[in-house]
Amino acid sequence: MLIQQKTYFTVVSTIFLIIAVLHLLRIVLGWYAEIGGWSVPIWLSWIALIISGYLAFAGFKLAKK
């Protein structure tokens, strides 16, 4: 694997990991989120946590190869 690919996977995976942690914090701490007047339900953060957590895991796994 090229160095650029490994760096790319690591950077992108770190970003997804940060997103997953922020969603987890929102769930645990009960943070309120609103987008354009629409109140974002907590269950949506569960879905985002699962997806971003998986993408972070898969990216780190690819970077390790």
N, C-alpha and C positions, 0 to 999 in steps of 0.2 A: 504494500500500500504506500502511496506517495505521502510525503510529509504534509503536503497541503491538505490532502483528504483527512488525514488523522487530526490535524489542527481544526479543520472545519467541523468534523464530527464532535470533537471535544467542546468547541465553542457553542455550537448549536445545542448540544446535550445539556450544557451548563445553563443556557437560557431556558430550556424546557424544564430543567430541575428547579430553577428559581420560580418559574410560573407555577409549578406543582406545589412548591412550599407556600407560596402566597395564597393559593386556593385552600390549602390545608389550614393555614392560619385564619382565613376567612370563616371556614367551617367551625374551627375550634373556638375562636374568639367571638363569633357572631357578627362580624363586620357587615355593615350595610353597604350595598352596591346599587347604584342607580345609573342607567344609561338613557339619556334623552327623556327623562321622566318615567321610564319603565323600571320598576323595582325588580332586580335580578334575584330569582329564587335561589335558596341554598342548594337545592338538588342539582341545579345547573353547575355549581362549583364541584359537586361530587363527580359529575361526568368529565368536567375539565381536568380535575385532579387525576382521574384514571388515564385519560388520553395523554396529558402532558407527562405524567409519570412514566407511562409506557414508552413514549417517544424519547425521553431522557435515558431510560434504561437501554433501549435498542441502540441509541446513538453511542453511548459509552461502550457498549458491547462491540459495535463496529469499529470504534476508535482503538479498541484493545487489540484487534486482529493485526 
